[in-house]
Amino acid sequence: MRRRHFLGLAAGLATLPMWSARAATGRVLCLGGSLTETVFALGAEAMLIGRDSTSTYPVAAEALPDVGYVRALSAEGVLAMAPDLILAEEDAGPPEVVDVLKASGVDWQTIDDDHTPASVVAKVIAVGAALGLTDKATALAAKIEAQLAEAATMAAAVPEDKRKRVLFILSAEGGKIMAAGAGSSAEGIIHLAGAENAAQGFGGYKALSDEAVLDAAPDLILMMDRAGDHAADNETLFALPALATSPAAEARAIVRMDGLYLLGFGPRTGQAALDLHRAIYG
């Protein structure tokens, strides 16, 4: 049933008049790691003149000029790149900077994303249309669609009463757990992997009370693989009173994955879901 949901999605989206097509020329600036990754996957990296700091894949993207963090942009810094086209994720900001950029006369296109399999395919189609590469985008979307269908099949094979409760921890700085709730990209990938989000009752990302973490009772902890203040080694994490008695702590069950790969909902999402499924269930 799930497989049929994906079949033909790329071809159908390609016919929708959602985005204006452009000639495959010009100076393109991407604001969002998944969009930069998609441009590279389409073989159109020669069009890119810059990126934001979340655009770290592939490695070649890091050689592009960096205009800063996607949610903390400077209008002057972006316009100094003299782009013809700006492709932006929905959370690009702050809003007042986005307003200035939209009013500047530069072609600004926001690419929607609701962290679902359909949105991954739609994102590829949208970027392809914006670059005038609809045929390439349709072919790439079909490949991604097949991976997503495989992930959906594996997820559907997990019985409801066997699904692991996964708590995505964005940060444990100062012993305070910042977790992912409804509608987040973390919940999206958890569901794609055939598991359940242990954090309930809120949307986005939120600092949880110890009581809320205890109530979540996760079977497994999921985190981004990174260093710095937001990182925490396993022993420190499982020593926190809110987690110490959880099933995850008892089993020492924790998975760490690259943030963009795990949460980007770009061209590698199907494979990321498969990898996460195997990491959770073996």
ROTIMAR-286050 format. One record per residue: residue in three letters; x, y, z of N, C-alpha, C in turn. Coordinates in nm, 3 decimals. Layout:
% residues N
ALA_X_Y_Z_X_Y_Z_X_Y_Z $
...
This chain:
% residues 282
MET_0.083_-0.120_0.000_0.000_0.000_0.000_0.087_0.125_0.000 $
ARG_0.186_0.128_0.090_0.275_0.243_0.097_0.353_0.260_-0.033 $
ARG_0.394_0.147_-0.093_0.471_0.157_-0.216_0.388_0.222_-0.326 $
ARG_0.261_0.186_-0.334_0.174_0.245_-0.436_0.158_0.395_-0.414 $
HIS_0.170_0.436_-0.288_0.159_0.580_-0.257_0.267_0.661_-0.327 $
PHE_0.386_0.601_-0.342_0.497_0.674_-0.402_0.500_0.662_-0.553 $
LEU_0.455_0.550_-0.607_0.471_0.526_-0.750_0.402_0.636_-0.830 $
GLY_0.477_0.692_-0.925_0.422_0.795_-1.012_0.420_0.933_-0.952 $
LEU_0.464_0.950_-0.827_0.458_1.081_-0.763_0.545_1.182_-0.835 $
ALA_0.667_1.142_-0.870_0.758_1.236_-0.938_0.700_1.282_-1.070 $
ALA_0.647_1.189_-1.147_0.592_1.226_-1.277_0.472_1.318_-1.261 $
GLY_0.390_1.292_-1.160_0.273_1.377_-1.138_0.311_1.517_-1.096 $
LEU_0.407_1.530_-1.006_0.449_1.661_-0.960_0.513_1.742_-1.072 $
ALA_0.578_1.673_-1.164_0.648_1.743_-1.273_0.550_1.818_-1.362 $
THR_0.423_1.777_-1.362_0.325_1.842_-1.450_0.253_1.958_-1.382 $
LEU_0.276_1.978_-1.253_0.205_2.083_-1.180_0.269_2.218_-1.204 $
PRO_0.190_2.323_-1.228_0.245_2.457_-1.254_0.276_2.531_-1.125 $
MET_0.358_2.472_-1.038_0.385_2.531_-0.908_0.499_2.633_-0.912 $
TRP_0.596_2.611_-0.998_0.716_2.693_-0.996_0.750_2.736_-1.137 $
SER_0.799_2.855_-1.149_0.836_2.905_-1.281_0.968_2.846_-1.325 $
ALA_0.977_2.803_-1.448_1.102_2.747_-1.500_1.194_2.859_-1.545 $
ARG_1.325_2.832_-1.538_1.425_2.928_-1.582_1.521_2.859_-1.677 $
ALA_1.591_2.937_-1.754_1.699_2.880_-1.833_1.809_2.836_-1.740 $
ALA_1.881_2.733_-1.779_1.986_2.677_-1.693_2.112_2.763_-1.699 $
THR_2.096_2.891_-1.670_2.209_2.984_-1.665_2.188_3.076_-1.546 $
GLY_2.285_3.161_-1.517_2.266_3.260_-1.413_2.343_3.228_-1.287 $
ARG_2.334_3.321_-1.193_2.406_3.312_-1.066_2.306_3.272_-0.957 $
VAL_2.326_3.154_-0.902_2.231_3.097_-0.807_2.293_3.090_-0.669 $
LEU_2.218_3.136_-0.570_2.259_3.129_-0.430_2.159_3.040_-0.356 $
CYS_2.209_2.940_-0.286_2.122_2.850_-0.210_2.129_2.882_-0.062 $
LEU_2.012_2.892_0.000_2.002_2.916_0.143_1.932_2.797_0.206 $
GLY_2.011_2.697_0.242_1.957_2.573_0.298_2.035_2.454_0.246 $
GLY_2.082_2.371_0.339_2.168_2.259_0.301_2.104_2.162_0.204 $
SER_1.974_2.133_0.223_1.910_2.037_0.134_1.898_2.090_-0.009 $
LEU_1.886_2.221_-0.023_1.875_2.280_-0.157_2.009_2.277_-0.229 $
THR_2.115_2.312_-0.158_2.248_2.305_-0.217_2.279_2.162_-0.259 $
GLU_2.247_2.068_-0.173_2.269_1.926_-0.204_2.190_1.885_-0.328 $
THR_2.068_1.936_-0.341_1.986_1.902_-0.457_2.044_1.958_-0.586 $
VAL_2.096_2.081_-0.580_2.158_2.140_-0.699_2.277_2.055_-0.744 $
PHE_2.357_2.012_-0.651_2.470_1.924_-0.685_2.420_1.792_-0.742 $
ALA_2.316_1.735_-0.683_2.262_1.607_-0.730_2.208_1.618_-0.872 $
LEU_2.164_1.738_-0.909_2.116_1.762_-1.046_2.230_1.792_-1.144 $
GLY_2.353_1.798_-1.093_2.468_1.827_-1.178_2.477_1.972_-1.219 $
ALA_2.415_2.061_-1.140_2.409_2.203_-1.176_2.495_2.289_-1.084 $
GLU_2.595_2.229_-1.021_2.676_2.304_-0.924_2.752_2.421_-0.985 $
ALA_2.775_2.418_-1.116_2.845_2.530_-1.181_2.765_2.659_-1.174 $
MET_2.636_2.649_-1.150_2.551_2.767_-1.141_2.559_2.834_-1.004 $
LEU_2.611_2.762_-0.905_2.613_2.814_-0.769_2.725_2.916_-0.748 $
ILE_2.689_3.027_-0.685_2.789_3.129_-0.652_2.809_3.140_-0.502 $
GLY_2.725_3.074_-0.423_2.737_3.083_-0.278_2.641_2.989_-0.209 $
ARG_2.652_2.985_-0.078_2.573_2.894_0.004_2.560_2.952_0.144 $
ASP_2.474_2.890_0.224_2.468_2.925_0.365_2.553_2.824_0.443 $
SER_2.569_2.847_0.573_2.661_2.764_0.651_2.609_2.623_0.678 $
THR_2.480_2.598_0.653_2.429_2.461_0.670_2.456_2.375_0.547 $
SER_2.503_2.435_0.441_2.528_2.363_0.316_2.667_2.301_0.320 $
THR_2.675_2.182_0.376_2.804_2.116_0.398_2.823_1.988_0.317 $
TYR_2.724_1.953_0.235_2.734_1.832_0.153_2.689_1.865_0.012 $
PRO_2.764_1.811_-0.087_2.890_1.737_-0.075_3.004_1.828_-0.032 $
VAL_3.121_1.768_-0.010_3.236_1.844_0.040_3.267_1.962_-0.051 $
ALA_3.247_1.944_-0.180_3.276_2.052_-0.275_3.195_2.178_-0.246 $
ALA_3.081_2.163_-0.181_2.998_2.280_-0.149_3.069_2.374_-0.053 $
GLU_3.154_2.321_0.031_3.221_2.403_0.131_3.322_2.500_0.069 $
ALA_3.355_2.480_-0.057_3.446_2.572_-0.126_3.374_2.699_-0.172 $
LEU_3.241_2.697_-0.170_3.163_2.814_-0.212_3.164_2.921_-0.103 $
PRO_3.157_3.048_-0.141_3.147_3.155_-0.040_3.026_3.133_0.051 $
ASP_3.047_3.158_0.180_2.946_3.133_0.283_2.883_3.266_0.326 $
VAL_2.749_3.278_0.312_2.681_3.403_0.349_2.626_3.399_0.492 $
GLY_2.654_3.291_0.566_2.612_3.284_0.705_2.502_3.182_0.729 $
TYR_2.459_3.175_0.855_2.357_3.078_0.896_2.222_3.113_0.834 $
VAL_2.152_3.014_0.787_2.029_3.034_0.710_1.922_3.111_0.787 $
ARG_1.922_3.104_0.919_1.821_3.174_0.999_1.871_3.308_1.052 $
ALA_1.993_3.342_1.021_2.051_3.468_1.073_2.126_3.540_0.962 $
LEU_2.059_3.563_0.851_2.123_3.619_0.733_2.137_3.771_0.743 $
SER_2.229_3.823_0.666_2.245_3.967_0.648_2.209_4.001_0.505 $
ALA_2.119_4.097_0.487_2.080_4.137_0.352_2.199_4.186_0.272 $
GLU_2.286_4.262_0.337_2.404_4.314_0.268_2.495_4.202_0.222 $
GLY_2.515_4.102_0.309_2.602_3.991_0.274_2.550_3.909_0.158 $
VAL_2.417_3.889_0.156_2.356_3.811_0.048_2.360_3.889_-0.083 $
LEU_2.323_4.016_-0.079_2.318_4.096_-0.202_2.456_4.123_-0.257 $
ALA_2.558_4.122_-0.171_2.695_4.142_-0.218_2.740_4.031_-0.313 $
MET_2.671_3.916_-0.308_2.703_3.806_-0.399_2.646_3.829_-0.539 $
ALA_2.561_3.929_-0.553_2.497_3.961_-0.682_2.429_3.841_-0.745 $
PRO_2.339_3.774_-0.672_2.271_3.658_-0.730_2.161_3.698_-0.828 $
ASP_2.135_3.613_-0.925_2.018_3.628_-1.012_1.898_3.556_-0.952 $
LEU_1.926_3.447_-0.882_1.821_3.362_-0.826_1.863_3.316_-0.687 $
ILE_1.772_3.330_-0.591_1.795_3.278_-0.456_1.694_3.167_-0.430 $
LEU_1.745_3.048_-0.400_1.660_2.937_-0.359_1.671_2.925_-0.208 $
ALA_1.559_2.934_-0.139_1.561_2.940_0.007_1.469_2.837_0.070 $
GLU_1.517_2.775_0.178_1.430_2.691_0.258_1.332_2.778_0.335 $
GLU_1.225_2.717_0.384_1.117_2.792_0.449_1.163_2.869_0.573 $
ASP_1.264_2.816_0.643_1.304_2.880_0.768_1.414_2.984_0.749 $
ALA_1.442_3.023_0.624_1.542_3.128_0.602_1.495_3.257_0.670 $
GLY_1.589_3.330_0.728_1.550_3.450_0.800_1.669_3.530_0.849 $
PRO_1.644_3.629_0.932_1.515_3.662_0.993_1.417_3.724_0.894 $
PRO_1.288_3.731_0.931_1.185_3.777_0.836_1.212_3.914_0.776 $
GLU_1.266_4.006_0.855_1.289_4.141_0.802_1.397_4.141_0.694 $
VAL_1.495_4.050_0.707_1.598_4.039_0.605_1.540_3.977_0.478 $
VAL_1.457_3.876_0.495_1.392_3.814_0.380_1.307_3.916_0.306 $
ASP_1.237_4.002_0.379_1.156_4.106_0.315_1.243_4.198_0.229 $
VAL_1.360_4.235_0.281_1.451_4.322_0.205_1.499_4.251_0.079 $
LEU_1.533_4.124_0.092_1.584_4.049_-0.022_1.476_4.030_-0.129 $
LYS_1.355_4.006_-0.085_1.245_3.990_-0.181_1.217_4.121_-0.253 $
ALA_1.237_4.232_-0.184_1.209_4.364_-0.244_1.324_4.415_-0.329 $
SER_1.435_4.343_-0.329_1.555_4.391_-0.398_1.549_4.373_-0.549 $
GLY_1.455_4.292_-0.595_1.446_4.265_-0.738_1.510_4.133_-0.778 $
VAL_1.582_4.070_-0.686_1.639_3.939_-0.713_1.526_3.836_-0.713 $
ASP_1.533_3.740_-0.802_1.433_3.634_-0.808_1.448_3.545_-0.684 $
TRP_1.351_3.553_-0.594_1.353_3.475_-0.469_1.249_3.364_-0.478 $
GLN_1.292_3.241_-0.455_1.197_3.129_-0.456_1.213_3.048_-0.329 $
THR_1.105_3.043_-0.250_1.101_2.960_-0.130_1.057_2.820_-0.169 $
ILE_1.134_2.721_-0.126_1.103_2.581_-0.156_1.039_2.519_-0.032 $
ASP_0.914_2.478_-0.045_0.839_2.424_0.069_0.895_2.290_0.115 $
ASP_0.870_2.258_0.242_0.916_2.131_0.297_0.835_2.101_0.422 $
ASP_0.762_1.988_0.421_0.688_1.950_0.541_0.739_1.818_0.600 $
HIS_0.861_1.780_0.561_0.930_1.666_0.620_0.853_1.535_0.599 $
THR_0.806_1.518_0.478_0.738_1.395_0.438_0.804_1.341_0.312 $
PRO_0.781_1.213_0.279_0.835_1.161_0.153_0.791_1.241_0.032 $
ALA_0.665_1.281_0.029_0.616_1.358_-0.085_0.689_1.491_-0.097 $
SER_0.723_1.552_0.017_0.791_1.682_0.012_0.933_1.669_-0.040 $
VAL_0.997_1.555_-0.015_1.133_1.533_-0.067_1.129_1.533_-0.220 $
VAL_1.034_1.458_-0.275_1.020_1.451_-0.420_0.982_1.588_-0.476 $
ALA_0.890_1.655_-0.409_0.845_1.787_-0.456_0.959_1.888_-0.454 $
LYS_1.047_1.877_-0.356_1.160_1.969_-0.345_1.252_1.954_-0.466 $
VAL_1.280_1.832_-0.505_1.365_1.807_-0.622_1.301_1.864_-0.748 $
ILE_1.172_1.839_-0.764_1.101_1.891_-0.880_1.103_2.044_-0.881 $
ALA_1.084_2.104_-0.764_1.082_2.251_-0.754_1.217_2.311_-0.789 $
VAL_1.324_2.254_-0.736_1.458_2.306_-0.766_1.487_2.288_-0.915 $
GLY_1.452_2.173_-0.970_1.474_2.150_-1.112_1.399_2.251_-1.198 $
ALA_1.274_2.280_-1.161_1.195_2.378_-1.237_1.257_2.516_-1.227 $
ALA_1.304_2.553_-1.109_1.364_2.685_-1.090_1.490_2.703_-1.172 $
LEU_1.562_2.593_-1.197_1.688_2.599_-1.272_1.669_2.566_-1.420 $
GLY_1.547_2.535_-1.459_1.525_2.497_-1.599_1.574_2.358_-1.630 $
LEU_1.574_2.270_-1.530_1.625_2.134_-1.545_1.518_2.032_-1.509 $
THR_1.400_2.050_-1.561_1.287_1.965_-1.524_1.310_1.818_-1.558 $
ASP_1.369_1.789_-1.674_1.391_1.650_-1.712_1.487_1.581_-1.616 $
LYS_1.596_1.649_-1.583_1.691_1.591_-1.488_1.626_1.572_-1.351 $
ALA_1.546_1.669_-1.311_1.481_1.662_-1.180_1.382_1.546_-1.175 $
THR_1.310_1.524_-1.283_1.215_1.414_-1.287_1.286_1.280_-1.275 $
ALA_1.400_1.266_-1.342_1.477_1.141_-1.334_1.532_1.121_-1.193 $
LEU_1.587_1.227_-1.133_1.640_1.217_-0.997_1.528_1.185_-0.898 $
ALA_1.413_1.251_-0.915_1.300_1.227_-0.825_1.254_1.082_-0.831 $
ALA_1.260_1.021_-0.949_1.219_0.881_-0.962_1.312_0.789_-0.884 $
LYS_1.441_0.819_-0.885_1.537_0.738_-0.808_1.512_0.754_-0.658 $
ILE_1.489_0.877_-0.616_1.462_0.904_-0.475_1.331_0.837_-0.432 $
GLU_1.234_0.842_-0.521_1.104_0.781_-0.495_1.118_0.631_-0.468 $
ALA_1.206_0.566_-0.543_1.228_0.422_-0.524_1.290_0.393_-0.388 $
GLN_1.386_0.477_-0.346_1.446_0.458_-0.214_1.345_0.482_-0.103 $
LEU_1.263_0.584_-0.119_1.161_0.612_-0.019_1.059_0.499_-0.009 $
ALA_1.026_0.440_-0.123_0.933_0.328_-0.124_0.993_0.208_-0.052 $
GLU_1.122_0.185_-0.072_1.190_0.075_-0.001_1.188_0.100_0.150 $
ALA_1.217_0.225_0.189_1.215_0.259_0.331_1.074_0.241_0.389 $
ALA_0.972_0.280_0.312_0.834_0.266_0.358_0.797_0.119_0.377 $
THR_0.846_0.034_0.287_0.818_-0.109_0.298_0.881_-0.166_0.424 $
MET_1.006_-0.127_0.452_1.073_-0.175_0.573_1.003_-0.124_0.698 $
ALA_0.960_0.002_0.696_0.892_0.059_0.812_0.759_-0.012_0.837 $
ALA_0.685_-0.039_0.728_0.554_-0.103_0.741_0.565_-0.245_0.795 $
ALA_0.682_-0.307_0.779_0.702_-0.444_0.824_0.719_-0.455_0.976 $
VAL_0.738_-0.341_1.042_0.754_-0.343_1.188_0.615_-0.343_1.251 $
PRO_0.579_-0.444_1.329_0.448_-0.447_1.394_0.429_-0.327_1.487 $
GLU_0.308_-0.280_1.498_0.280_-0.162_1.579_0.329_-0.180_1.722 $
ASP_0.312_-0.299_1.778_0.351_-0.320_1.918_0.500_-0.344_1.936 $
LYS_0.576_-0.342_1.825_0.721_-0.361_1.832_0.797_-0.234_1.796 $
ARG_0.725_-0.129_1.767_0.791_-0.005_1.724_0.864_0.061_1.841 $
LYS_0.989_0.096_1.816_1.071_0.159_1.919_1.028_0.304_1.941 $
ARG_1.038_0.346_2.066_1.012_0.485_2.102_1.146_0.559_2.102 $
VAL_1.160_0.652_2.009_1.288_0.721_1.988_1.276_0.866_2.033 $
LEU_1.372_0.910_2.113_1.377_1.049_2.157_1.493_1.118_2.086 $
PHE_1.460_1.214_2.001_1.566_1.292_1.937_1.605_1.407_2.029 $
ILE_1.733_1.411_2.066_1.785_1.516_2.153_1.870_1.611_2.071 $
LEU_1.823_1.733_2.059_1.897_1.835_1.985_2.015_1.884_2.067 $
SER_1.994_1.896_2.198_2.098_1.947_2.287_2.072_1.897_2.429 $
ALA_2.180_1.873_2.501_2.171_1.839_2.643_2.261_1.932_2.723 $
GLU_2.281_2.053_2.669_2.369_2.150_2.732_2.318_2.186_2.871 $
GLY_2.408_2.185_2.968_2.371_2.218_3.105_2.279_2.117_3.168 $
GLY_2.271_1.998_3.112_2.184_1.895_3.167_2.038_1.911_3.130 $
LYS_2.007_2.012_3.046_1.869_2.037_3.004_1.848_1.977_2.866 $
ILE_1.750_1.891_2.852_1.728_1.820_2.727_1.635_1.898_2.635 $
MET_1.685_1.932_2.517_1.606_1.994_2.411_1.570_1.884_2.313 $
ALA_1.441_1.855_2.300_1.397_1.742_2.220_1.309_1.785_2.104 $
ALA_1.284_1.692_2.013_1.204_1.718_1.893_1.063_1.669_1.911 $
GLY_0.967_1.755_1.876_0.826_1.720_1.886_0.760_1.705_1.751 $
ALA_0.629_1.724_1.750_0.549_1.703_1.629_0.586_1.802_1.520 $
GLY_0.587_1.753_1.397_0.612_1.839_1.282_0.757_1.869_1.256 $
SER_0.845_1.822_1.341_0.989_1.848_1.323_1.047_1.753_1.220 $
SER_1.162_1.791_1.164_1.229_1.701_1.070_1.275_1.574_1.140 $
ALA_1.308_1.585_1.270_1.349_1.466_1.344_1.234_1.367_1.356 $
GLU_1.114_1.416_1.387_1.000_1.325_1.394_0.973_1.264_1.256 $
GLY_0.991_1.345_1.152_0.968_1.294_1.017_1.057_1.175_0.984 $
ILE_1.186_1.185_1.015_1.277_1.076_0.981_1.256_0.957_1.074 $
ILE_1.217_0.982_1.198_1.187_0.872_1.291_1.070_0.789_1.236 $
HIS_0.968_0.857_1.189_0.853_0.785_1.133_0.892_0.710_1.006 $
LEU_0.974_0.773_0.922_1.018_0.705_0.799_1.096_0.578_0.830 $
ALA_1.164_0.577_0.945_1.243_0.460_0.983_1.160_0.353_1.053 $
GLY_1.030_0.378_1.069_0.943_0.277_1.129_0.941_0.280_1.280 $
ALA_0.970_0.394_1.339_0.970_0.408_1.485_0.872_0.518_1.525 $
GLU_0.857_0.537_1.656_0.767_0.640_1.709_0.846_0.747_1.781 $
ASN_0.798_0.869_1.773_0.860_0.978_1.847_0.818_0.967_1.994 $
ALA_0.915_0.953_2.083_0.884_0.938_2.226_0.834_1.068_2.287 $
ALA_0.866_1.181_2.225_0.824_1.312_2.277_0.691_1.351_2.216 $
GLN_0.594_1.376_2.301_0.459_1.407_2.255_0.408_1.535_2.321 $
GLY_0.306_1.596_2.260_0.237_1.706_2.325_0.289_1.844_2.292 $
PHE_0.383_1.856_2.198_0.434_1.988_2.157_0.487_1.978_2.015 $
GLY_0.505_2.093_1.953_0.557_2.097_1.818_0.696_2.155_1.812 $
GLY_0.769_2.123_1.708_0.904_2.177_1.690_1.003_2.122_1.790 $
TYR_1.087_2.209_1.841_1.190_2.169_1.937_1.168_2.246_2.067 $
LYS_1.181_2.175_2.179_1.148_2.235_2.308_1.234_2.176_2.418 $
ALA_1.271_2.260_2.515_1.340_2.212_2.635_1.238_2.141_2.723 $
LEU_1.268_2.017_2.760_1.174_1.937_2.837_1.209_1.937_2.986 $
SER_1.106_1.929_3.067_1.128_1.909_3.211_1.174_1.766_3.234 $
ASP_1.235_1.742_3.349_1.277_1.605_3.382_1.156_1.511_3.383 $
GLU_1.043_1.562_3.430_0.923_1.479_3.436_0.878_1.437_3.296 $
ALA_0.888_1.531_3.201_0.848_1.500_3.063_0.939_1.396_3.001 $
VAL_1.069_1.404_3.032_1.163_1.305_2.979_1.136_1.168_3.041 $
LEU_1.109_1.167_3.171_1.076_1.040_3.237_0.951_0.978_3.177 $
ASP_0.851_1.062_3.149_0.727_1.011_3.089_0.749_0.960_2.947 $
ALA_0.845_1.020_2.876_0.873_0.977_2.738_0.926_0.834_2.734 $
ALA_1.003_0.795_2.833_1.056_0.658_2.846_1.109_0.604_2.714 $
PRO_1.207_0.671_2.654_1.255_0.628_2.521_1.327_0.494_2.524 $
ASP_1.309_0.418_2.416_1.385_0.294_2.398_1.523_0.323_2.339 $
LEU_1.533_0.439_2.272_1.657_0.473_2.204_1.669_0.625_2.194 $
ILE_1.792_0.675_2.206_1.821_0.816_2.190_1.881_0.839_2.052 $
LEU_1.833_0.941_1.983_1.887_0.978_1.852_1.943_1.119_1.861 $
MET_2.065_1.137_1.812_2.130_1.268_1.816_2.207_1.292_1.687 $
MET_2.239_1.418_1.663_2.330_1.451_1.555_2.472_1.421_1.601 $
ASP_2.554_1.376_1.509_2.693_1.348_1.538_2.772_1.477_1.521 $
ARG_2.797_1.546_1.631_2.866_1.674_1.624_2.941_1.701_1.754 $
ALA_3.027_1.802_1.747_3.106_1.841_1.864_3.054_1.974_1.917 $
GLY_3.116_2.023_2.023_3.079_2.154_2.076_2.987_2.145_2.194 $
ASP_2.927_2.259_2.230_2.845_2.269_2.350_2.720_2.182_2.344 $
HIS_2.670_2.154_2.223_2.546_2.079_2.212_2.569_1.928_2.214 $
ALA_2.693_1.886_2.213_2.726_1.744_2.215_2.729_1.693_2.358 $
ALA_2.718_1.563_2.374_2.730_1.500_2.506_2.772_1.356_2.483 $
ASP_2.873_1.310_2.557_2.914_1.171_2.541_2.809_1.081_2.607 $
ASN_2.814_0.954_2.573_2.710_0.861_2.618_2.698_0.854_2.769 $
GLU_2.811_0.846_2.837_2.808_0.832_2.981_2.747_0.954_3.048 $
THR_2.784_1.072_3.000_2.727_1.195_3.056_2.577_1.200_3.031 $
LEU_2.536_1.163_2.912_2.395_1.169_2.876_2.312_1.073_2.961 $
PHE_2.357_0.949_2.973_2.279_0.850_3.045_2.289_0.865_3.197 $
ALA_2.378_0.952_3.241_2.387_0.980_3.384_2.287_1.087_3.427 $
LEU_2.225_1.156_3.331_2.126_1.258_3.366_2.008_1.191_3.437 $
PRO_1.963_1.247_3.548_1.855_1.184_3.624_1.731_1.153_3.541 $
ALA_1.700_1.240_3.445_1.580_1.219_3.365_1.591_1.100_3.271 $
LEU_1.714_1.059_3.238_1.734_0.948_3.144_1.790_0.823_3.209 $
ALA_1.842_0.835_3.328_1.918_0.725_3.389_1.839_0.596_3.402 $
THR_1.708_0.606_3.423_1.627_0.486_3.441_1.546_0.449_3.317 $
SER_1.572_0.517_3.206_1.497_0.490_3.082_1.540_0.359_3.019 $
PRO_1.454_0.297_2.939_1.495_0.177_2.865_1.618_0.203_2.778 $
ALA_1.629_0.324_2.724_1.746_0.357_2.640_1.874_0.351_2.721 $
ALA_1.871_0.404_2.844_1.990_0.401_2.929_2.026_0.259_2.969 $
GLU_1.925_0.181_3.002_1.950_0.042_3.042_2.014_-0.038_2.930 $
ALA_1.973_-0.010_2.806_2.027_-0.082_2.690_2.147_-0.011_2.629 $
ARG_2.180_0.109_2.682_2.284_0.193_2.623_2.258_0.210_2.473 $
ALA_2.131_0.238_2.442_2.087_0.248_2.303_2.089_0.394_2.257 $
ILE_2.186_0.427_2.175_2.197_0.562_2.121_2.251_0.555_1.979 $
VAL_2.196_0.637_1.891_2.239_0.644_1.752_2.274_0.789_1.723 $
ARG_2.389_0.810_1.661_2.431_0.943_1.619_2.455_0.941_1.469 $
MET_2.400_1.040_1.400_2.416_1.048_1.255_2.442_1.193_1.215 $
ASP_2.504_1.211_1.100_2.529_1.344_1.047_2.398_1.422_1.038 $
GLY_2.401_1.547_1.083_2.278_1.625_1.091_2.209_1.651_0.959 $
LEU_2.281_1.691_0.857_2.221_1.719_0.728_2.168_1.592_0.663 $
TYR_2.240_1.483_0.676_2.198_1.354_0.623_2.069_1.309_0.690 $
LEU_2.064_1.324_0.822_1.951_1.276_0.901_1.828_1.365_0.887 $
LEU_1.847_1.497_0.892_1.736_1.590_0.908_1.711_1.679_0.786 $
GLY_1.798_1.672_0.685_1.788_1.765_0.574_1.670_1.746_0.482 $
PHE_1.617_1.624_0.474_1.510_1.592_0.380_1.545_1.639_0.240 $
GLY_1.667_1.599_0.199_1.717_1.624_0.066_1.724_1.494_-0.013 $
PRO_1.808_1.489_-0.116_1.813_1.372_-0.204_1.853_1.242_-0.136 $
ARG_1.920_1.249_-0.019_1.965_1.126_0.048_1.867_1.076_0.154 $
THR_1.748_1.133_0.162_1.657_1.100_0.270_1.613_0.954_0.272 $
GLY_1.587_0.897_0.156_1.549_0.757_0.151_1.656_0.667_0.210 $
GLN_1.782_0.693_0.172_1.892_0.614_0.225_1.910_0.640_0.375 $
ALA_1.892_0.765_0.418_1.904_0.797_0.560_1.799_0.722_0.641 $
ALA_1.676_0.712_0.588_1.571_0.639_0.658_1.605_0.491_0.668 $
LEU_1.660_0.435_0.561_1.701_0.295_0.564_1.813_0.272_0.666 $
ASP_1.910_0.362_0.667_2.021_0.349_0.763_1.972_0.361_0.906 $
LEU_1.881_0.456_0.930_1.829_0.473_1.065_1.746_0.351_1.107 $
HIS_1.667_0.298_1.016_1.589_0.177_1.045_1.681_0.063_1.090 $
ARG_1.789_0.044_1.015_1.881_-0.065_1.050_1.952_-0.038_1.182 $
ALA_1.983_0.089_1.209_2.049_0.124_1.335_1.955_0.100_1.453 $
ILE_1.827_0.123_1.434_1.730_0.105_1.542_1.698_-0.042_1.564 $
TYR_1.673_-0.113_1.455_1.621_-0.250_1.465_1.724_-0.359_1.438 $
GLY_1.842_-0.320_1.385_1.945_-0.419_1.361_1.927_-0.490_1.229 $
